[in-house]
Amino acid sequence: MMDPKLSYREAAVQGASPLRLVILMYEQAIEDLRRAAAAQARGDVEGRTREINHALLVLGHLEATLDKTQGGQVALNLERFYQQIRVGLVEAQCQQSGAKIERQIAMLTDVHAAWCEVERATTSPPAEPPRPTASSDLETGQHSVSDWNA
């Protein structure tokens, strides 16, 4: 049986822009850490470890894709950020601290929001065709099939 979440993720990745892929990676890391925090709350050490390890893997992929030549200071700042998150997750794991996991989630969520803002700023909305005004339609009494929206 196919996992619907996995199918959705695979479909989202295919044909996605590099920026969208970064956003999806952040979402995956945040989701992993939310599951790790839930496992911590349940006392599930294996579950917490598995989820933190996956989040660390995702962070490694994000860091590996940094272009420090073209990215300049932004890439260096992101590299430091990923290292800071990694250190925080190792501490959370060693200290078995749900609060430290939550702090890492909060930091990732803030940067995720910034990436989403960049995506919104660089993606132009599709142009809508001009729509006739309701008053002109009523005055002329003319309608065509193209005027109706389902």
N, C-alpha and C positions, 0 to 999 in steps of 0.2 A: 504494500500500500504506500502511495506517495505522500510525503509530508507536505501539506499545503504551504507552510511557511517557507520551506526549502524551495519549492517550486516558484513561489513568488520572488524570492531572492534571486534565483537563477535567471528568471525573466527580467528582473530589474537590472541585473548586471549586463546582460547582453545588449550591446549597442549604447551603453551609458557613456557619457563624457568622462574624461579623467576627473573633473570636479565632482561629478555625481558619484563616481567610485570612491573618492575620498570620503564623501558624506556617508555613503553606505558602510564604509569601514568603521567610521566613528559610531554609527548606529549599532553595528555588530559588537564593538567593544563595550558600549554602554549596556547593551542587552546582556552580554556575558557577565558584566559586573553586577547587574541587578540580580541575576540568577545566583551569583556568588554570595551576594549579601543575604539573599533568601536562604541559601544553603547554610550560611553562617548562623543565621537566626534559628534554624532547625537543628544546629549542631552536626550538620552533615559535612565533615571534614573533607571527604573524598570529592563531594560535589563542589564545594568551595574551591578546592585545589584545581579541579578540572576546568572550572569556569575562569578562574584567574589565569591559569596557564593559557587558555585560548585567547583571552584578552591580551596577554603578553605577546602572543603570536601575531595578533592583529596589529598591535603597536609596532612590532618588528617590521611588518610589511609596510606600514605607514612611514616609518623612519627610513627604510631601504629605498623608498621611492622619492625621497627628497633630492632635489637637484640643487646642490649647494653652489654650483657655478652660476646658474641662472637665477636661483631663488634668493641669493644674497643673504641679507640679514634675516629675512622672514624664514628662510630654510633653517638657518642656525638657531633662531628662536624656537621653531617647531622641534628641532632636534633636542634642544634642552628641555622643552616641555615633555616630549615623549620619555626622556630619561627620568624626569621628575615623577611622572606617572608610574613608570616602572619601579622606581625606588619606593614610592608609596604603596604599590601593590605587594612588593616583597615584604615591607614592614607589616602591612595588613595581614599577610599570610603568616608571618612569623609570630605576630602578636595576637593572631586570631581576633582581629578587630573589625567588626562590622562598621564602626564609625569611620575608620580609615578607608574602607572600601567606598563608603558613601561620599567621602571627600574627593576621591578619585573620579567617581561618577559625576559629581558636580563640576569638577574642572573640565572633564571631557564634554559635558553637556554645554558648557559655556563656549568652548572652542567650536563644537558642532554647530551651535547657533550662528557663530561668526561665518563658518563655511557656508551655511544655508543662506545667509545674507549676501555673501559674495555671489552665490549662484543666482539669487533673485536679481541682483544688480546687473549680472552679465547676460541673463536670459531675457530676451524681449518677449512680451506677451504676443500671441498671435493676433494679427489684425482682424478686426470684425468688420463685416460689410456694413455700409450705412443702412440704418433701419428707418423706414418711414415713420413719421410721428402719428400718433393716434388721432390727433385733430384733423390732419390732412386726409386720412383715410375716411373719417366720418363725414367730412365735408363732401368728398367726391363720390363716396359710396362704392369706390372701386377696390376690389381685393383680388389678389392672384394667389395661386397655390404657394408661391414662394414667400408670401407674407405670413403664412402659418408656421408656427414653431411647435414641435412636439416635445 
